[in-house]
Amino acid sequence: MVAAVTANLLCGFLATAQKQYKVPMTQQEWSQDCRPFRIAGNLYYVGTDDLACYLIATPQGHILINTGLAASTAMIRRHVETLGFKFKDIKILLTTQVHYDHVGAMAEVKKLTGARMMVNERDAAALADGGSSDYAMGGKGRLFEPVKADRMLHDGDTINIGDMRITALSHPGHTKGSTSFLFDVSDQNKVYRVLIANMPSVIVPKLKDVTRYPEITADYAYTIGAMKKLKFDL
């Protein structure tokens, strides 16, 4: 069985970005509730209808990947508790990218749980300033509540909790620090290799014109090449 588990089901854009880049908005789907469910093993879906958030549950504490929009906290909490877990047992926060549709509720979730925020070093500045320094969406003030990282991640770093070993893979382009996560889950005596992938969608008209991110073309080329080489089951 092969399926794509992506943490970037739909790229998020502000209204200003929509006007500049002519990208359609689907706000209703971003906020619409979605029944939480188990994907495989200890991996669960706790996001909205169109913005993916994942819970990795362990007896030693849980990992939450992405939070969706700022108003999603209550929904995510309800989803976690519906699945039988305690929201306060979330110990680690991760994100595939620091756009407002992925980290909008991260500050509130961090405050409520006391979880450690871990982010790719190249996205840390934008996370800390609320997205105002983002190369594509920045320059308009804060786009989400700022969050200071507790740990900087780099390509190949491992996030450990309980028996879980999650490898962070740098896949830059969509943001400077876009990250995918690779790990194993056990389900009915079978082990699945899982990839939470940050898809390298392009959000600017012409890469060569992005002066705030001069290495963007090289980064996209690297990411596309690296993702082609990955092997996974889910």
N, C-alpha and C positions, 0 to 999 in steps of 0.2 A: 504494500500500500504506500503510495507516494502522494503527498499533498503539500501544498504551500501554506505554512503558518506565517503570516506576515503581520508585522507590527505597524505597517503603514498601509492599511486598507484603502485609505483615500488621503491624498495630500491636503493639508489644511492651509487655508489662506485667509488673510484679513481682507476686509472690503477694499482697502487701499491697494492691496496686492491684486485683488480681482480686477480692479479697473486698469492697473498698469499691465498686468500679464494676461488679462482676459480669461481668467480661470473661473468656471462655474462654481457657485456656492451651493452647498447641500446641508445647511445648518440643521434642518429638521432631523435628518438621519444621524448627524453627529450627536444630538442630544436625546434621540429616541431610545427608550429602554429596550433592553434585549435580555432574554432569560439567560442567566449564567449557566454554564455547563462544564462538565469535565471533558477535556480534549483527549488526554491519555495519561495514565499513571497519576502523578501528583501535579499535573499541569491543568489549569482551569481558565476558562474565558470569563472575565468579569467586566467587560467593556460595554459600550453602547452599540446601537445597531450598525454604526459605520465607523467607529473609532475603537481600535483594538486595545484592550488592556488585559494583561495576563497575570495570574496568580500562580506562583510555584509554592506549594505548601510542604512544610516539613515539621516534624515534632519540635525542632529547635527554633522555629520561627519561619516566617514566610517572606517571599520576595514579590513585590509588585512591579510590573513592567508597564510603564505609561499610565497616565491618569485621564487622558482626554481633556475636555474643556474645563474651565474653572468651576462650573456649576455641577460637575459630575461626582463630587466627593460623596454626597449622600447616596447616590445610586451605586457607586462602587462598594461603599460600606454595606449596603443592603445585600448586594450580590455576594460579597464575601461571607456574610453571616447566613444567607440563605443556603450556601454550600456547606455550612456547618463549622466554619472557622471564625476565630475572633479577629476583628479588625485590628485591635491593639497588638496582636501578635505579628503584624508586619514589621520586619526588622531591617529590610533592605529595600531601597527604592532605586529603580533603574529606568532608563528611557532610551528609546532608539534614536531620538533626535529632540532638540530643544525648540520646537515650534509650539505655539500656544495650544494646538489641538492634541499635543502629546504630553505637555507638562503644565497645562493650565491649572490643575488642582494639586500639583505636587507640593506647593508650600503648605497648603492646608492639611494634606494627608501627613506630611512630615510633622507638623505641629501636633496633630491628634495622636499619632502613633509613636513619635520619637525615633522613627526609623532613620538609618544612615542613608544619605543620598550619595550615590556613586554615578559619575558621569565621565564620558570621554573628556580628556584634558582640553581638547580643542573646542568643546562646546561649553566649558565651564564658565567662561566670561559672559557669554550670552545668557546662560542660566542665571548667573548672579545679577545681571542687570535687567532681567525681565524681558529679554529679547531685543532690547534697544540697539545692540551692536550687531545683530544678525545682518549678514551681507545683503539679503534679499528683502527682508521685512522690517529691518531696523530703521532708525532715524525718525520714528514717529512717536517716541516715548515708549513706556512699558507696554508690552503686549500681554504679560501675565505677571503674577506675583513672583518676585525674585526668590531664588533659592541658592544658598551657599553649599557647595559640594563638601562632603565629608571625606571623600576619597576620589582621586583622579584615576581614571582608567586609561589604559593604552592597549594597543593591538596585542592580543594574545594573553592579556591579564586574566586571572581566574578569580571568580567570585565564589566563595565557599560558605555554605551554611548546612549543618547537618551532614548528610551524605551527598548533597548536591555539589557538583563542580560545574560551574558555568563559565564558558570562555567568551570573553568580549572580543569581537572582531571589528576593527575600524573599517568602515565603508563610507568614506567621506564623499561629499558632493552636494547632496540635498541640504545638509548643513556641514560645517567643517568637521564636526565630530560625530556624524551619524554612525551608529553602532548596531551591529547584529549580535545575537547571542546564540551560542551553540552548546547543547547539553544532552544528556541521556535521561530518559524516563523508562521505568519498568511498568509494563502493563500485561497482566495475564501471562506471566512467565516469559514475556518477550521484551527485549530492550529496543527502544526506538531512539534514533538520533534525531533531535528536534532542532530546527533553526527558526528563531524569531528574527525575521529578516527586515531590515530597513531598506525598502526598495529604492534604487537610485533614480527616482523620477527627477526630471529637470524642471525647475520652476522659474527660469529666466529665459527671455527670448533668444539671446545670443551669449554663449559662454565667454567669448572673447571680449565682450563689453563689460564684464564684471570686474571693475577696478578694485573693489573692496575685498576681492578674493582672487588674487592673480593666479593661484595654483589650481583653480577650480577644474580646468580642462584635464590636467594631469591626474587630479584626484578622481574624477569620474572615470577616466580610462583605467586607473588602478582598480577601482571598486568593481566595475563591470567584469574585468578580467579575473579578479579574485573570487567573485561570486560564482562564476562559471565553474570554478574548480571545486566548489564545496560539495560534499556528499552528505545527504541526510535522508531521513524517512518521512518526517512530518514537517 
